[in-house]
Amino acid sequence: MPRQKAGRHKGEELFNGFHALSLSTVEFYHCLTKARRQFHDKELADPKWNVMTILEHAGPQTVPQIARSRKLSRQSIQNTVNLLHQEGYAEFIENPAHKKSSLVRLTDRGEALADEMNRREKELVSKIRIDIKPEEMLKAAQVMQSLKSFFESSQWKLLLEESTHVSSKGRKHD
């Protein structure tokens, strides 16, 4: 019997840690979005900044690839890409892997804007005085990336199916 209690206790600890991380992540996301907007909105509104960041880090992408990476609709991303194109920050190039779905990439003007925004951000971040080491931030990023990978895995899908199957067995059908 003590084994079961210890297992339950460990499960509670895992749940509590996961729950705290989940809440903190959501709060941090909203705080970071607001801070980014306060700092960069003059140059680029959030949707455009998000797409440019993807293109800057991942290179040329199709609109559907960008949409999948951000879990947004293809049409929403297409509208943003069209605006970036009209403003001269992005361009459409031939996609050797697909005749109809062009690749989107940053133009020289888009890369220059991204570089300038990164430079200003780096300057501002260097002035932040908090008691967190860069290694700790990298570790936190790794933890979040591991959780993201898990929730996109087949193991998670299997757990969901098992959970749904178990909970539907326990339901009373009228």
TIVEXBA-598877 format. One record per residue (C-alpha): residue in one letter; z, x, y negated. Coordinates in steps of 0.05 Angstrom, whole numbers, padded with zeros to 5 digits, always signed. Layout:
<rs>
AZXY ...
</rs>
This chain:
<rs>
M+00000+00000+00000 P+00014+00055-00052 R-00058+00079-00041 Q-00086+00012-00063 K-00041+00013-00125 A-00064+00083-00143 G-00136+00063-00134 R-00126+00002-00177 H-00091+00045-00229 K-00149+00095-00230 G-00198+00037-00237 E-00158+00009-00295 E-00158+00078-00328 L-00233+00083-00320 F-00242+00012-00347 N-00197+00026-00407 G-00233+00092-00422 F-00301+00059-00415 H-00280+00000-00458 A-00252+00045-00513 L-00316+00087-00512 S-00359+00024-00514 L-00323-00004-00574 S-00323+00063-00610 T-00397+00073-00596 V-00415+00006-00627 E-00370+00019-00688 F-00398+00089-00696 Y-00470+00064-00690 H-00459+00014-00747 C-00422+00065-00789 L-00476+00118-00778 T-00531+00068-00793 K-00497+00051-00859 A-00486+00124-00877 R-00558+00142-00860 R-00582+00084-00903 Q-00538+00106-00961 F-00566+00177-00956 H-00639+00166-00938 D-00659+00096-00956 K-00692+00120-01020 E-00742+00159-00979 L-00749+00116-00917 A-00720+00050-00892 D-00687+00049-00823 P-00745+00024-00779 K-00793+00076-00808 W-00740+00131-00802 N-00727+00112-00729 V-00801+00115-00710 M-00811+00180-00747 T-00751+00211-00712 I-00780+00192-00644 L-00847+00223-00662 E-00814+00285-00691 H-00772+00298-00628 A-00818+00272-00573 G-00886+00285-00602 P-00945+00237-00601 Q-00929+00170-00567 T-00963+00104-00556 V-00934+00043-00591 P-00910+00015-00523 Q-00875+00081-00507 I-00839+00080-00573 A-00820+00006-00562 R-00792+00021-00493 S-00751+00081-00518 R-00717+00037-00570 K-00714-00027-00529 L-00753-00063-00584 S-00814-00108-00582 R-00882-00075-00583 Q-00902-00118-00642 S-00842-00096-00683 I-00859-00023-00671 Q-00933-00036-00685 N-00915-00065-00753 T-00872-00004-00770 V-00926+00045-00745 N-00978+00008-00787 L-00934+00017-00849 L-00924+00091-00834 H-00999+00097-00826 Q-01014+00061-00891 E-00965+00107-00927 G-00997+00169-00897 Y-00937+00190-00854 A-00969+00175-00786 E-01038+00174-00756 F-01072+00147-00694 I-01105+00197-00648 E-01144+00191-00584 N-01103+00183-00521 P-01135+00221-00463 A-01093+00181-00414 H-01113+00112-00440 K-01176+00090-00477 K-01146+00030-00513 S-01075+00052-00530 S-01080+00107-00582 L-01026+00158-00592 V-00987+00158-00657 R-00966+00224-00688 L-00937+00248-00753 T-00986+00272-00805 D-00972+00336-00844 R-00943+00291-00898 G-00898+00257-00847 E-00875+00323-00819 A-00859+00349-00889 L-00818+00287-00904 A-00781+00293-00837 D-00767+00367-00851 E-00741+00351-00921 M-00696+00295-00895 N-00669+00341-00840 R-00657+00396-00891 R-00618+00350-00937 E-00579+00320-00878 K-00562+00389-00852 E-00536+00409-00920 L-00493+00347-00925 V-00467+00352-00853 S-00447+00425-00866 K-00398+00399-00919 I-00363+00351-00871 R-00291+00373-00859 I-00265+00342-00795 D-00226+00372-00738 I-00281+00366-00686 K-00316+00427-00657 P-00391+00426-00648 E-00380+00436-00573 E-00339+00372-00571 M-00394+00334-00605 L-00444+00361-00555 K-00398+00341-00497 A-00392+00271-00526 A-00468+00267-00531 Q-00473+00289-00458 V-00423+00235-00436 M-00463+00182-00474 Q-00529+00207-00445 S-00499+00206-00374 L-00476+00134-00384 K-00544+00114-00412 S-00578+00145-00352 F-00531+00109-00305 F-00545+00041-00337 E-00619+00054-00330 S-00613+00075-00257 S-00628+00038-00192 Q-00554+00048-00174 W-00534+00004-00233 K-00586-00049-00214 L-00559-00050-00143 L-00487-00058-00169 L-00510-00116-00212 E-00545-00149-00154 E-00484-00140-00109 S-00438-00167-00164 T-00483-00227-00176 H-00488-00240-00101 V-00412-00236-00092 S-00397-00280-00153 S-00448-00333-00133 K-00416-00337-00063 G-00349-00352-00095 R-00376-00407-00140 K-00370-00479-00120 H-00435-00517-00123 D-00432-00590-00144 
</rs>
